[in-house]
Amino acid sequence: MDKNALTKISLIILFSTITAGCKEEISSKYDWNQLPAIPDPIGFAGSFSGLSNGALIVAGGANFPDGGAPWTGSTKVWHDDIFVLEKEGGQWLRAGKLPAQLGYGVSISWKDALVCIGGSNVAGHHADAFILRYKDKGILIEKLPDLPTTLANSCGVLIGDVVYIAGGQKSASDLVASDNFWSLDLSAPEKGWQILSTWPGSPRMLSVAGTAEGSFYLFSGVALKEGKREYLNDAFRFTPDGGWQVIKDLPAPVVAAPSPAYNLNDNDLLIFGGDDGKLAAQAADLKEKHPGFSRDILNYDVVANNWTVAGQVVASAPVTTPLVVWNDKIVLPGGEVRPATRTPNVLIVSINEAKTE
């Protein structure tokens, strides 16, 4: 039996154990599997990830190379390696380097390229934006206009050829998060970033973006009150012609969940896991005993303006990683499965179109 078959069987067994007692339609709705692990023993959080010329890219991010954590005296290190997976059954290739060691920016797949926006490293937060294109086993890098200011821990999504990004943090020492809302037309980047009106709520970072029917959605995140995190479960919709509108609150915060939300038939937006904040005050004491983040899959019905819990992530749910749609399947590459603990695992899931009751 080959390695991929064994991996799938082990995931099915794990899923059956975890979901015992759950509704049968949840297990039949999601078909979970695992791609080859990112070729790093620790894995990365905050990587850029997306598609170029049909291949999956994972680039940059940060980890604790010795496998430790801040409370063990370990130091976070940012990376610049660019890994490429050409097909599901293939092997990761080292295809190049980012312009700098970088992570915690916004990832956008556009046409044949991965757009990387903002981010941070040991020197601070950055305003850089650039395009990665995979060609002939290598990476081509094209510069885009810089952001209006440095920014990390933002969220964003593509609508047509226009990138929208919202919130974040201008520097690691900021006591208040950002309320920026900017756009860039990738078909005319020379026009630069446009500064748009902000949402009618708290400044925030580590939110989840989404899009459906041409609208931009902003979900959850954390506000900073004198540097201390306040977990948010509010949500907003922006339409280019109508501005911002408050929509129904989420059942729980989904801080740093894979972003953007998955658009199912332009009617439902799915959010996979996230930090609900329930253990935030205890994280420093729990350390390695932290059980991980929420595994709930939340579904927002954009027509009914309503939330439901539509299933669970099969295994440890990663945060601080993008959500990538590859060959009509959802990919969650790497990320953080508990505070300071990275994973090199790459989850992949396909969804049938039957809605959970």
C-alpha positions as a Markdown table, in Angstrom:
| # | Residue | x | y | z |
|---|---|---|---|---|
| 1 | Met | 0.0 | 0.0 | 0.0 |
| 2 | Asp | 1.5 | 3.4 | -1.0 |
| 3 | Lys | 2.1 | 6.3 | 1.4 |
| 4 | Asn | -0.9 | 8.4 | 0.2 |
| 5 | Ala | -3.3 | 5.5 | 0.7 |
| 6 | Leu | -2.1 | 5.0 | 4.2 |
| 7 | Thr | -2.4 | 8.7 | 5.0 |
| 8 | Lys | -6.0 | 8.8 | 3.7 |
| 9 | Ile | -6.9 | 5.7 | 5.7 |
| 10 | Ser | -5.4 | 7.1 | 8.9 |
| 11 | Leu | -7.3 | 10.4 | 8.4 |
| 12 | Ile | -10.6 | 8.5 | 7.9 |
| 13 | Ile | -10.0 | 6.6 | 11.1 |
| 14 | Leu | -9.2 | 9.8 | 13.0 |
| 15 | Phe | -12.2 | 11.5 | 11.6 |
| 16 | Ser | -14.5 | 8.6 | 12.5 |
| 17 | Thr | -13.2 | 8.8 | 16.1 |
| 18 | Ile | -13.5 | 12.5 | 16.4 |
| 19 | Thr | -17.0 | 12.8 | 14.9 |
| 20 | Ala | -18.6 | 9.9 | 16.8 |
| 21 | Gly | -22.0 | 10.9 | 17.8 |
| 22 | Cys | -22.1 | 13.8 | 15.3 |
| 23 | Lys | -24.8 | 14.0 | 12.5 |
| 24 | Glu | -24.2 | 11.6 | 9.7 |
| 25 | Glu | -24.5 | 14.3 | 7.0 |
| 26 | Ile | -21.4 | 16.2 | 8.4 |
| 27 | Ser | -19.1 | 13.2 | 7.7 |
| 28 | Ser | -20.6 | 12.7 | 4.3 |
| 29 | Lys | -20.3 | 16.3 | 3.3 |
| 30 | Tyr | -16.6 | 16.7 | 3.7 |
| 31 | Asp | -14.0 | 14.4 | 2.1 |
| 32 | Trp | -10.7 | 15.1 | 3.9 |
| 33 | Asn | -7.3 | 14.1 | 2.8 |
| 34 | Gln | -3.7 | 15.2 | 3.2 |
| 35 | Leu | -1.2 | 16.5 | 0.7 |
| 36 | Pro | 2.5 | 15.8 | 1.1 |
| 37 | Ala | 3.9 | 17.7 | 4.1 |
| 38 | Ile | 5.8 | 21.0 | 3.5 |
| 39 | Pro | 9.5 | 19.9 | 3.6 |
| 40 | Asp | 10.3 | 21.4 | 6.9 |
| 41 | Pro | 10.3 | 19.4 | 10.2 |
| 42 | Ile | 8.5 | 22.2 | 12.1 |
| 43 | Gly | 6.3 | 23.9 | 9.5 |
| 44 | Phe | 5.4 | 27.6 | 9.3 |
| 45 | Ala | 2.7 | 30.0 | 10.4 |
| 46 | Gly | 1.9 | 33.1 | 8.4 |
| 47 | Ser | 3.1 | 31.8 | 5.0 |
| 48 | Phe | 1.9 | 33.3 | 1.7 |
| 49 | Ser | 0.1 | 30.6 | -0.3 |
| 50 | Gly | -1.8 | 30.5 | -3.5 |
| 51 | Leu | -1.7 | 29.3 | -7.1 |
| 52 | Ser | 0.4 | 30.0 | -10.2 |
| 53 | Asn | 0.2 | 28.2 | -13.5 |
| 54 | Gly | -1.8 | 25.4 | -11.9 |
| 55 | Ala | 0.7 | 24.8 | -9.1 |
| 56 | Leu | 0.4 | 25.3 | -5.3 |
| 57 | Ile | 2.8 | 27.7 | -3.7 |
| 58 | Val | 3.8 | 28.1 | 0.0 |
| 59 | Ala | 6.3 | 30.8 | 0.7 |
| 60 | Gly | 7.9 | 32.4 | 3.7 |
| 61 | Gly | 6.3 | 32.4 | 7.1 |
| 62 | Ala | 7.8 | 32.0 | 10.6 |
| 63 | Asn | 8.5 | 29.3 | 13.2 |
| 64 | Phe | 10.6 | 28.4 | 16.1 |
| 65 | Pro | 13.3 | 26.3 | 14.4 |
| 66 | Asp | 14.3 | 24.4 | 17.5 |
| 67 | Gly | 10.6 | 23.3 | 18.1 |
| 68 | Gly | 10.4 | 25.4 | 21.2 |
| 69 | Ala | 8.2 | 28.4 | 22.2 |
| 70 | Pro | 8.6 | 31.8 | 23.7 |
| 71 | Trp | 8.2 | 30.3 | 27.2 |
| 72 | Thr | 11.1 | 28.0 | 26.6 |
| 73 | Gly | 13.4 | 30.8 | 25.5 |
| 74 | Ser | 13.1 | 30.1 | 21.8 |
| 75 | Thr | 13.2 | 32.9 | 19.2 |
| 76 | Lys | 10.9 | 33.2 | 16.3 |
| 77 | Val | 12.6 | 33.1 | 12.9 |
| 78 | Trp | 11.1 | 34.3 | 9.6 |
| 79 | His | 11.9 | 32.5 | 6.3 |
| 80 | Asp | 12.1 | 33.2 | 2.6 |
| 81 | Asp | 11.9 | 29.8 | 1.0 |
| 82 | Ile | 9.4 | 29.3 | -1.8 |
| 83 | Phe | 8.0 | 25.7 | -2.1 |
| 84 | Val | 5.9 | 24.6 | -5.1 |
| 85 | Leu | 3.7 | 21.5 | -5.5 |
| 86 | Glu | 2.8 | 20.9 | -9.1 |
| 87 | Lys | 0.1 | 18.2 | -8.5 |
| 88 | Glu | -1.6 | 16.5 | -5.6 |
| 89 | Gly | 0.5 | 13.3 | -6.0 |
| 90 | Gly | 3.8 | 15.1 | -6.5 |
| 91 | Gln | 6.6 | 16.3 | -4.4 |
| 92 | Trp | 7.4 | 19.8 | -3.1 |
| 93 | Leu | 10.1 | 21.7 | -5.0 |
| 94 | Arg | 12.3 | 24.5 | -3.7 |
| 95 | Ala | 11.6 | 27.0 | -6.5 |
| 96 | Gly | 13.3 | 30.2 | -5.2 |
| 97 | Lys | 13.3 | 32.9 | -2.5 |
| 98 | Leu | 11.1 | 35.8 | -1.5 |
| 99 | Pro | 12.6 | 39.2 | -1.8 |
| 100 | Ala | 13.1 | 39.1 | 2.0 |
| 101 | Gln | 12.3 | 36.8 | 4.9 |
| 102 | Leu | 8.6 | 37.6 | 5.4 |
| 103 | Gly | 5.3 | 36.3 | 6.8 |
| 104 | Tyr | 1.8 | 37.3 | 8.1 |
| 105 | Gly | 0.8 | 39.2 | 4.9 |
| 106 | Val | -2.2 | 38.8 | 2.6 |
| 107 | Ser | -2.2 | 36.1 | -0.1 |
| 108 | Ile | -4.3 | 36.5 | -3.3 |
| 109 | Ser | -4.4 | 34.1 | -6.3 |
| 110 | Trp | -5.0 | 36.1 | -9.5 |
| 111 | Lys | -4.9 | 34.7 | -13.0 |
| 112 | Asp | -1.6 | 32.8 | -13.2 |
| 113 | Ala | 0.1 | 34.4 | -10.2 |
| 114 | Leu | 0.2 | 34.6 | -6.4 |
| 115 | Val | 0.0 | 38.2 | -5.1 |
| 116 | Cys | 1.7 | 38.8 | -1.7 |
| 117 | Ile | 0.8 | 42.0 | 0.2 |
| 118 | Gly | 2.5 | 43.4 | 3.3 |
| 119 | Gly | 3.7 | 41.2 | 6.2 |
| 120 | Ser | 6.4 | 41.3 | 8.8 |
| 121 | Asn | 9.8 | 40.0 | 9.8 |
| 122 | Val | 12.3 | 40.5 | 12.6 |
| 123 | Ala | 13.0 | 44.1 | 11.4 |
| 124 | Gly | 9.3 | 45.1 | 11.6 |
| 125 | His | 6.2 | 45.4 | 9.4 |
| 126 | His | 6.4 | 46.0 | 5.7 |
| 127 | Ala | 4.5 | 47.9 | 3.0 |
| 128 | Asp | 5.8 | 45.7 | 0.1 |
| 129 | Ala | 3.5 | 44.1 | -2.5 |
| 130 | Phe | 4.7 | 41.8 | -5.3 |
| 131 | Ile | 3.6 | 39.0 | -7.6 |
| 132 | Leu | 5.1 | 35.5 | -7.7 |
| 133 | Arg | 4.8 | 33.5 | -10.9 |
| 134 | Tyr | 5.9 | 29.9 | -11.2 |
| 135 | Lys | 7.5 | 29.1 | -14.6 |
| 136 | Asp | 10.0 | 26.5 | -15.7 |
| 137 | Lys | 10.7 | 25.2 | -12.2 |
| 138 | Gly | 11.5 | 28.7 | -11.0 |
| 139 | Ile | 9.9 | 31.8 | -9.6 |
| 140 | Leu | 9.5 | 35.2 | -11.3 |
| 141 | Ile | 8.9 | 38.2 | -9.1 |
| 142 | Glu | 7.1 | 41.4 | -10.2 |
| 143 | Lys | 6.9 | 44.5 | -8.0 |
| 144 | Leu | 3.5 | 46.1 | -7.2 |
| 145 | Pro | 2.9 | 49.5 | -5.7 |
| 146 | Asp | 3.7 | 49.7 | -2.0 |
| 147 | Leu | 0.9 | 49.9 | 0.5 |
| 148 | Pro | 0.1 | 53.3 | 1.9 |
| 149 | Thr | 1.8 | 52.2 | 5.1 |
| 150 | Thr | 3.4 | 49.2 | 6.7 |
| 151 | Leu | 0.9 | 46.4 | 7.5 |
| 152 | Ala | 0.8 | 42.9 | 8.8 |
| 153 | Asn | -2.0 | 40.6 | 10.1 |
| 154 | Ser | -4.5 | 42.0 | 7.6 |
| 155 | Cys | -7.0 | 40.1 | 5.5 |
| 156 | Gly | -8.1 | 40.4 | 1.9 |
| 157 | Val | -9.9 | 39.0 | -1.1 |
| 158 | Leu | -10.1 | 39.4 | -4.8 |
| 159 | Ile | -13.3 | 40.7 | -6.5 |
| 160 | Gly | -12.8 | 40.7 | -10.3 |
| 161 | Asp | -9.3 | 42.2 | -10.8 |
| 162 | Val | -9.5 | 44.3 | -7.6 |
| 163 | Val | -7.8 | 43.3 | -4.4 |
| 164 | Tyr | -9.5 | 44.6 | -1.1 |
| 165 | Ile | -7.6 | 44.4 | 2.2 |
| 166 | Ala | -8.9 | 45.3 | 5.6 |
| 167 | Gly | -7.5 | 45.9 | 9.1 |
| 168 | Gly | -4.2 | 44.6 | 10.4 |
| 169 | Gln | -1.4 | 46.2 | 12.4 |
| 170 | Lys | 1.0 | 48.9 | 11.2 |
| 171 | Ser | 3.7 | 47.8 | 13.7 |
| 172 | Ala | 4.1 | 45.1 | 16.3 |
| 173 | Ser | 4.2 | 47.8 | 19.1 |
| 174 | Asp | 0.9 | 49.4 | 18.1 |
| 175 | Leu | -1.5 | 49.6 | 21.0 |
| 176 | Val | -4.5 | 49.9 | 18.6 |
| 177 | Ala | -5.2 | 47.8 | 15.5 |
| 178 | Ser | -5.7 | 49.4 | 12.1 |
| 179 | Asp | -9.0 | 50.4 | 10.5 |
| 180 | Asn | -7.7 | 50.7 | 7.0 |
| 181 | Phe | -9.7 | 49.5 | 4.0 |
| 182 | Trp | -7.8 | 49.7 | 0.7 |
| 183 | Ser | -8.1 | 48.4 | -2.8 |
| 184 | Leu | -5.8 | 47.9 | -5.8 |
| 185 | Asp | -6.8 | 47.2 | -9.3 |
| 186 | Leu | -4.4 | 44.5 | -10.5 |
| 187 | Ser | -5.3 | 45.2 | -14.1 |
| 188 | Ala | -4.1 | 48.8 | -13.7 |
| 189 | Pro | -1.6 | 48.7 | -10.7 |
| 190 | Glu | -0.1 | 52.0 | -11.8 |
| 191 | Lys | -3.1 | 53.7 | -10.3 |
| 192 | Gly | -1.9 | 52.6 | -6.9 |
| 193 | Trp | -3.8 | 51.8 | -3.8 |
| 194 | Gln | -7.1 | 53.5 | -3.2 |
| 195 | Ile | -8.1 | 54.5 | 0.4 |
| 196 | Leu | -11.8 | 53.6 | 1.0 |
| 197 | Ser | -14.2 | 54.3 | 3.8 |
| 198 | Thr | -13.8 | 52.0 | 6.8 |
| 199 | Trp | -16.4 | 49.7 | 8.4 |
| 200 | Pro | -18.7 | 50.8 | 11.2 |
| 201 | Gly | -16.9 | 48.9 | 14.0 |
| 202 | Ser | -13.7 | 48.6 | 15.9 |
| 203 | Pro | -10.3 | 48.6 | 14.3 |
| 204 | Arg | -9.1 | 45.0 | 14.1 |
| 205 | Met | -6.5 | 42.5 | 12.9 |
| 206 | Leu | -6.4 | 38.8 | 12.2 |
| 207 | Ser | -9.9 | 38.9 | 10.7 |
| 208 | Val | -11.3 | 36.7 | 7.9 |
| 209 | Ala | -12.3 | 38.2 | 4.6 |
| 210 | Gly | -14.8 | 36.8 | 2.1 |
| 211 | Thr | -16.7 | 37.6 | -1.1 |
| 212 | Ala | -20.0 | 36.6 | -2.6 |
| 213 | Glu | -22.1 | 38.3 | -5.3 |
| 214 | Gly | -19.6 | 41.0 | -5.7 |
| 215 | Ser | -19.6 | 42.1 | -2.1 |
| 216 | Phe | -16.7 | 42.2 | 0.4 |
| 217 | Tyr | -17.2 | 40.6 | 3.8 |
| 218 | Leu | -15.3 | 41.2 | 7.0 |
| 219 | Phe | -15.6 | 38.7 | 9.8 |
| 220 | Ser | -14.4 | 38.8 | 13.4 |
| 221 | Gly | -10.8 | 39.6 | 14.4 |
| 222 | Val | -9.3 | 41.1 | 17.4 |
| 223 | Ala | -9.3 | 44.7 | 18.6 |
| 224 | Leu | -6.4 | 46.0 | 20.7 |
| 225 | Lys | -7.2 | 48.0 | 23.8 |
| 226 | Glu | -4.0 | 49.5 | 25.0 |
| 227 | Gly | -2.3 | 46.5 | 23.4 |
| 228 | Lys | -4.5 | 43.8 | 25.0 |
| 229 | Arg | -6.6 | 41.7 | 22.7 |
| 230 | Glu | -10.4 | 41.9 | 22.6 |
| 231 | Tyr | -12.0 | 39.0 | 20.6 |
| 232 | Leu | -14.7 | 40.2 | 18.2 |
| 233 | Asn | -17.6 | 38.3 | 16.7 |
| 234 | Asp | -19.2 | 41.1 | 14.6 |
| 235 | Ala | -19.4 | 41.1 | 10.8 |
| 236 | Phe | -19.8 | 43.6 | 8.0 |
| 237 | Arg | -20.6 | 43.6 | 4.3 |
| 238 | Phe | -19.3 | 46.2 | 1.8 |
| 239 | Thr | -20.7 | 46.8 | -1.7 |
| 240 | Pro | -18.9 | 49.2 | -4.0 |
| 241 | Asp | -22.2 | 51.0 | -4.8 |
| 242 | Gly | -23.7 | 50.9 | -1.3 |
| 243 | Gly | -20.9 | 51.1 | 1.2 |
| 244 | Trp | -20.8 | 49.2 | 4.5 |
| 245 | Gln | -23.6 | 47.3 | 6.2 |
| 246 | Val | -23.7 | 45.6 | 9.6 |
| 247 | Ile | -24.7 | 41.9 | 9.3 |
| 248 | Lys | -25.4 | 39.2 | 11.8 |
| 249 | Asp | -22.8 | 38.4 | 14.5 |
| 250 | Leu | -20.9 | 35.2 | 14.3 |
| 251 | Pro | -21.7 | 32.5 | 16.9 |
| 252 | Ala | -18.1 | 32.9 | 18.2 |
| 253 | Pro | -14.9 | 34.7 | 17.2 |
| 254 | Val | -12.9 | 33.1 | 14.4 |
| 255 | Val | -9.6 | 35.0 | 15.0 |
| 256 | Ala | -6.8 | 34.1 | 12.5 |
| 257 | Ala | -8.9 | 31.4 | 10.8 |
| 258 | Pro | -7.8 | 30.5 | 7.3 |
| 259 | Ser | -8.7 | 33.4 | 5.0 |
| 260 | Pro | -10.5 | 34.1 | 2.8 |
| 261 | Ala | -13.7 | 32.3 | 3.7 |
| 262 | Tyr | -14.7 | 29.6 | 1.2 |
| 263 | Asn | -17.4 | 30.7 | -1.3 |
| 264 | Leu | -19.8 | 27.8 | -1.9 |
| 265 | Asn | -22.0 | 28.6 | -4.9 |
| 266 | Asp | -22.0 | 32.4 | -4.2 |
| 267 | Asn | -24.6 | 31.8 | -1.4 |
| 268 | Asp | -22.6 | 30.3 | 1.5 |
| 269 | Leu | -19.3 | 31.4 | 3.1 |
| 270 | Leu | -17.5 | 28.8 | 5.1 |
| 271 | Ile | -15.0 | 29.6 | 7.8 |
| 272 | Phe | -12.8 | 26.7 | 9.0 |
| 273 | Gly | -11.9 | 26.9 | 12.7 |
| 274 | Gly | -10.2 | 29.9 | 14.2 |
| 275 | Asp | -9.3 | 31.0 | 17.7 |
| 276 | Asp | -12.5 | 31.7 | 19.6 |
| 277 | Gly | -10.7 | 33.2 | 22.5 |
| 278 | Lys | -12.0 | 30.8 | 25.1 |
| 279 | Leu | -8.5 | 29.9 | 26.3 |
| 280 | Ala | -6.8 | 33.1 | 25.5 |
| 281 | Ala | -6.3 | 34.1 | 29.1 |
| 282 | Gln | -5.0 | 30.7 | 30.0 |
| 283 | Ala | -2.6 | 30.2 | 27.0 |
| 284 | Ala | 0.5 | 31.3 | 28.9 |
| 285 | Asp | -0.2 | 28.8 | 31.7 |
| 286 | Leu | -1.4 | 25.9 | 29.4 |
| 287 | Lys | 1.7 | 26.0 | 27.1 |
| 288 | Glu | 2.1 | 22.6 | 25.5 |
| 289 | Lys | -1.2 | 21.4 | 27.2 |
| 290 | His | -3.2 | 23.8 | 25.1 |
| 291 | Pro | -5.8 | 21.6 | 23.3 |
| 292 | Gly | -5.7 | 23.7 | 20.1 |
| 293 | Phe | -8.2 | 26.0 | 18.4 |
| 294 | Ser | -11.8 | 25.6 | 17.4 |
| 295 | Arg | -12.5 | 22.9 | 14.8 |
| 296 | Asp | -16.0 | 24.2 | 14.0 |
| 297 | Ile | -16.8 | 25.0 | 10.4 |
| 298 | Leu | -19.1 | 28.1 | 10.4 |
| 299 | Asn | -21.5 | 28.7 | 7.5 |
| 300 | Tyr | -22.8 | 32.2 | 6.7 |
| 301 | Asp | -25.8 | 32.2 | 4.4 |
| 302 | Val | -25.5 | 35.5 | 2.6 |
| 303 | Val | -29.2 | 35.5 | 1.5 |
| 304 | Ala | -30.7 | 34.6 | 4.9 |
| 305 | Asn | -28.1 | 36.6 | 6.9 |
| 306 | Asn | -27.7 | 33.6 | 9.2 |
| 307 | Trp | -25.0 | 31.4 | 10.7 |
| 308 | Thr | -24.9 | 27.7 | 11.3 |
| 309 | Val | -22.3 | 25.2 | 12.4 |
| 310 | Ala | -21.8 | 23.1 | 9.3 |
| 311 | Gly | -19.3 | 20.5 | 10.5 |
| 312 | Gln | -15.8 | 20.2 | 11.9 |
| 313 | Val | -12.3 | 20.2 | 10.7 |
| 314 | Val | -11.1 | 16.6 | 10.6 |
| 315 | Ala | -7.9 | 17.1 | 12.7 |
| 316 | Ser | -6.1 | 19.9 | 14.5 |
| 317 | Ala | -7.5 | 23.0 | 12.9 |
| 318 | Pro | -4.7 | 25.4 | 11.7 |
| 319 | Val | -4.8 | 29.2 | 12.1 |
| 320 | Thr | -2.6 | 31.9 | 10.6 |
| 321 | Thr | -2.6 | 30.3 | 7.2 |
| 322 | Pro | -4.4 | 31.2 | 4.0 |
| 323 | Leu | -7.2 | 29.2 | 2.5 |
| 324 | Val | -6.5 | 28.2 | -1.1 |
| 325 | Val | -8.9 | 26.7 | -3.6 |
| 326 | Trp | -7.0 | 24.3 | -5.9 |
| 327 | Asn | -8.7 | 22.1 | -8.5 |
| 328 | Asp | -12.0 | 22.8 | -6.8 |
| 329 | Lys | -10.7 | 21.6 | -3.4 |
| 330 | Ile | -9.9 | 23.6 | -0.3 |
| 331 | Val | -6.3 | 23.5 | 0.9 |
| 332 | Leu | -5.1 | 24.6 | 4.4 |
| 333 | Pro | -1.3 | 24.6 | 4.1 |
| 334 | Gly | 0.6 | 24.5 | 7.4 |
| 335 | Gly | -0.2 | 27.1 | 10.0 |
| 336 | Glu | -0.4 | 27.0 | 13.8 |
| 337 | Val | -2.3 | 24.3 | 15.6 |
| 338 | Arg | -1.8 | 25.6 | 19.1 |
| 339 | Pro | 0.0 | 28.7 | 20.4 |
| 340 | Ala | 3.6 | 28.6 | 19.1 |
| 341 | Thr | 3.2 | 25.1 | 17.6 |
| 342 | Arg | 3.4 | 24.9 | 13.9 |
| 343 | Thr | 2.6 | 22.1 | 11.5 |
| 344 | Pro | 4.1 | 21.1 | 8.2 |
| 345 | Asn | 0.9 | 19.2 | 7.4 |
| 346 | Val | -1.3 | 20.3 | 4.4 |
| 347 | Leu | -5.0 | 19.4 | 4.7 |
| 348 | Ile | -7.1 | 19.2 | 1.6 |
| 349 | Val | -10.9 | 18.8 | 1.5 |
| 350 | Ser | -13.6 | 18.6 | -1.1 |
| 351 | Ile | -17.2 | 19.4 | -0.3 |
| 352 | Asn | -20.4 | 18.1 | -1.9 |
| 353 | Glu | -23.2 | 20.6 | -2.4 |
| 354 | Ala | -25.7 | 19.2 | 0.1 |
| 355 | Lys | -26.4 | 21.7 | 2.8 |
| 356 | Thr | -26.4 | 20.6 | 6.5 |
| 357 | Glu | -29.8 | 21.0 | 8.1 |
